[in-house]
Amino acid sequence: MLTSKSREEDIKRGFDLGAVEYISKPFKICELSMRVKKVFDS
């Protein structure tokens, strides 16, 4: 999930709704690529 929301309750709700990963904007391209790789390597 990529979103501009970064409050703790927003992150929890995202995972409760089935998110595998939660990335807040503005994101760093290095962080985004590592997190995407992690999901696909699982």
Contacts in CASP RR format, 6 or more apart in sequence:
PFRMAT RR
TARGET T0000
AUTHOR 0000-0000-0000
METHOD contacts of the structure
MODEL  1
MLTSKSREEDIKRGFDLGAVEYISKPFKICELSMRVKKVFDS
1 14 0 8 1.000
1 19 0 8 1.000
1 21 0 8 1.000
1 22 0 8 1.000
1 23 0 8 1.000
2 23 0 8 1.000
2 25 0 8 1.000
2 27 0 8 1.000
2 32 0 8 1.000
3 10 0 8 1.000
3 22 0 8 1.000
3 23 0 8 1.000
3 24 0 8 1.000
3 25 0 8 1.000
4 24 0 8 1.000
4 25 0 8 1.000
5 11 0 8 1.000
5 24 0 8 1.000
6 24 0 8 1.000
11 22 0 8 1.000
14 22 0 8 1.000
15 22 0 8 1.000
20 39 0 8 1.000
21 35 0 8 1.000
21 36 0 8 1.000
21 38 0 8 1.000
21 39 0 8 1.000
23 31 0 8 1.000
23 32 0 8 1.000
23 35 0 8 1.000
END
